[in-house]
Amino acid sequence: MAALAWSVLVTGSNRGIRLELVRQLATCPQPLQHIFATCHEPRGPRGKALRELAAQHPSIKLVQLDSDNSPNLSLHATLRSLDSQQMLSVFATNVVGLLQVGKKFLPFLEKAAKDAGKDGLSCSRAVVINISTKLGFIGLCLSVPQAPMYPYHASKAAQNMVMRCMAVELQDKEILCTALHPGWVKTDTGTDKAPLTVDHSVRGVPAVLASLSQDTSGAFLDWEGNSLPW
Ligand SMILES: NC(=O)c1ccc[n+]([C@@H]2O[C@H](COP(=O)([O-])OP(=O)(O)OC[C@H]3O[C@@H](n4cnc5c(N)ncnc54)[C@H](OP(=O)(O)O)[C@@H]3O)[C@@H](O)[C@H]2O)c1
C-alpha cells in the first residue's frame, strides 16, 4: 500500500463528510504536511467548526473557495416541481464546479506527478477523488423506491462521467482519478435516517486511498473499497 501524498486539498470541508475527512487526515498516524481545507466562508459562522479544527492542527490551512457562486442548492425535485434554474444551479456546482476545480489544480497535480520520482499511479503521486454517490448509478435508478431527485441524480451521473473522462485524459500524466461513494451518511444531505455516522464512513477512506493504483483509476468504489457499477 502506498503512503498518502504530502499535500491534500479537500473542497467544501466546513461540515459533513468532508469536515470529518479533514479531521481524520489531520490525526492519521502518517501525518500529512499540508491539508488545504476549502469552504465558502472560512471566516464566517459556517466556517466555525473548521476554524476550531485548524486551530488544533497546524497542518490544516483554510482556503476560501466557492466552486461556482450558486445560491443554496435544492437537490430534490420531481418532474412536476422542477424548474430549469434549479437544475442549472445544481449542474453548475456538481459538474461544472468539479471541472473548474480540476482545471485550476491541474498544474499542481502535473507537478506532483512529475516530481514524485517513482513509477505508476498511486495516491502518493497525484490523485483526484470525487465523492460521488451510488444514486448516480443509472442502473440503480429503476429500483430506487422514491421519486427521482432529478437535480441530484442527474448531476451525480454526470459527475461520474466527468471522472471517467478525467481518468482517461490524465492517465498519461500519471494522475489517478477515482469516484468514491461514502455510503448513506448522517449529515444535512444524508439526513438523520442514514445508517452510517461520518466517523464510520470516513474511517476506512485512508486505506482505500492507499490501495489505489492503475487498476482503480477510472473506477467507482465505496467507502470500504468495494467496486461499484457505473
Ligand atoms: N450524506 C450522504 O449520505 C451522502 C451519500 C452519498 C454521497 N454523498 C456526497 O458526499 C458529499 C458531501 O456530502 P455531505 O453529506 O457531507 O454534505 P453536507 O453535510 O450537506 O455538506 C455539504 C458541503 O458542501 C458545501 N458546498 C455546497 N455547495 C458548494 C459550492 N457551490 N461551493 C463550495 N462548497 C459547497 C457546503 O458548504 P456550506 O456549508 O457553505 O453550504 C458543505 O460544506 C456530497 O458530494 C454528497 O453528494 C453524501
The ligand as an SDF file (V2000), in Angstrom:
LIG
                    3D

 48 52  0  0  0  0  0  0  0  0999 V2000
  -24.5150   12.0900    3.2020 N   0  0  0  0  0  0  0  0  0  0  0  0
  -24.7310   11.0750    2.3880 C   0  0  0  0  0  0  0  0  0  0  0  0
  -25.4660   10.1010    2.6990 O   0  0  0  0  0  0  0  0  0  0  0  0
  -24.0600   11.0310    1.0400 C   0  0  0  0  0  0  0  0  0  0  0  0
  -24.2150    9.8710    0.2700 C   0  0  0  0  0  0  0  0  0  0  0  0
  -23.6010    9.7960   -0.9540 C   0  0  0  0  0  0  0  0  0  0  0  0
  -22.8280   10.8570   -1.4090 C   0  0  0  0  0  0  0  0  0  0  0  0
  -22.6880   11.9900   -0.6540 N   0  0  0  0  0  0  0  0  0  0  0  0
  -21.8550   13.0670   -1.2090 C   0  0  0  0  0  0  0  0  0  0  0  0
  -20.8640   13.4410   -0.2740 O   0  0  0  0  0  0  0  0  0  0  0  0
  -20.5140   14.8240   -0.4720 C   0  0  0  0  0  0  0  0  0  0  0  0
  -20.5720   15.5280    0.8870 C   0  0  0  0  0  0  0  0  0  0  0  0
  -21.9100   15.3990    1.3400 O   0  0  0  0  0  0  0  0  0  0  0  0
  -22.3270   15.6230    2.8740 P   0  0  0  0  0  0  0  0  0  0  0  0
  -23.4080   14.6470    3.1460 O   0  0  0  0  0  0  0  0  0  0  0  0
  -21.1240   15.6790    3.7360 O   0  0  0  0  0  0  0  0  0  0  0  0
  -22.9880   17.0760    2.7180 O   0  0  0  0  0  0  0  0  0  0  0  0
  -23.3740   18.2150    3.7620 P   0  0  0  0  0  0  0  0  0  0  0  0
  -23.0510   17.8350    5.1630 O   0  0  0  0  0  0  0  0  0  0  0  0
  -24.7760   18.5550    3.4360 O   0  0  0  0  0  0  0  0  0  0  0  0
  -22.3610   19.3940    3.3300 O   0  0  0  0  0  0  0  0  0  0  0  0
  -22.2800   19.8600    2.0020 C   0  0  0  0  0  0  0  0  0  0  0  0
  -20.9950   20.6530    1.8640 C   0  0  0  0  0  0  0  0  0  0  0  0
  -20.8490   21.1200    0.5060 O   0  0  0  0  0  0  0  0  0  0  0  0
  -20.5590   22.5390    0.5300 C   0  0  0  0  0  0  0  0  0  0  0  0
  -20.9910   23.1930   -0.7080 N   0  0  0  0  0  0  0  0  0  0  0  0
  -22.2210   23.1730   -1.2450 C   0  0  0  0  0  0  0  0  0  0  0  0
  -22.2130   23.9240   -2.3820 N   0  0  0  0  0  0  0  0  0  0  0  0
  -20.9640   24.3990   -2.5480 C   0  0  0  0  0  0  0  0  0  0  0  0
  -20.3250   25.2300   -3.5180 C   0  0  0  0  0  0  0  0  0  0  0  0
  -21.0020   25.7550   -4.5360 N   0  0  0  0  0  0  0  0  0  0  0  0
  -19.0060   25.5210   -3.3830 N   0  0  0  0  0  0  0  0  0  0  0  0
  -18.3200   25.0350   -2.3150 C   0  0  0  0  0  0  0  0  0  0  0  0
  -18.8670   24.2570   -1.3460 N   0  0  0  0  0  0  0  0  0  0  0  0
  -20.1690   23.9420   -1.4760 C   0  0  0  0  0  0  0  0  0  0  0  0
  -21.3290   23.0180    1.7510 C   0  0  0  0  0  0  0  0  0  0  0  0
  -20.8420   24.2750    2.1560 O   0  0  0  0  0  0  0  0  0  0  0  0
  -21.7710   25.3170    3.0040 P   0  0  0  0  0  0  0  0  0  0  0  0
  -21.8580   24.7930    4.4110 O   0  0  0  0  0  0  0  0  0  0  0  0
  -21.0000   26.5920    2.9230 O   0  0  0  0  0  0  0  0  0  0  0  0
  -23.0930   25.3440    2.3260 O   0  0  0  0  0  0  0  0  0  0  0  0
  -20.9830   21.8870    2.7500 C   0  0  0  0  0  0  0  0  0  0  0  0
  -19.6890   22.0280    3.2650 O   0  0  0  0  0  0  0  0  0  0  0  0
  -21.5110   15.3750   -1.4890 C   0  0  0  0  0  0  0  0  0  0  0  0
  -20.8780   15.3860   -2.7590 O   0  0  0  0  0  0  0  0  0  0  0  0
  -22.6360   14.3440   -1.4880 C   0  0  0  0  0  0  0  0  0  0  0  0
  -23.2880   14.2610   -2.7310 O   0  0  0  0  0  0  0  0  0  0  0  0
  -23.2910   12.1020    0.5660 C   0  0  0  0  0  0  0  0  0  0  0  0
  1  2  1  0
  2  3  2  0
  2  4  1  0
  4  5  1  0
  4 48  2  0
  5  6  2  0
  6  7  1  0
  7  8  2  0
  8  9  1  0
  8 48  1  0
  9 10  1  0
  9 46  1  0
 10 11  1  0
 11 12  1  0
 11 44  1  0
 12 13  1  0
 13 14  1  0
 14 15  2  0
 14 16  1  0
 14 17  1  0
 17 18  1  0
 18 19  2  0
 18 20  1  0
 18 21  1  0
 21 22  1  0
 22 23  1  0
 23 24  1  0
 23 42  1  0
 24 25  1  0
 25 26  1  0
 25 36  1  0
 26 27  1  0
 26 35  1  0
 27 28  2  0
 28 29  1  0
 29 30  1  0
 29 35  2  0
 30 31  1  0
 30 32  2  0
 32 33  1  0
 33 34  2  0
 34 35  1  0
 36 37  1  0
 36 42  1  0
 37 38  1  0
 38 39  2  0
 38 40  1  0
 38 41  1  0
 42 43  1  0
 44 45  1  0
 44 46  1  0
 46 47  1  0
M  CHG  2   8   1  16  -1
M  END
$$$$
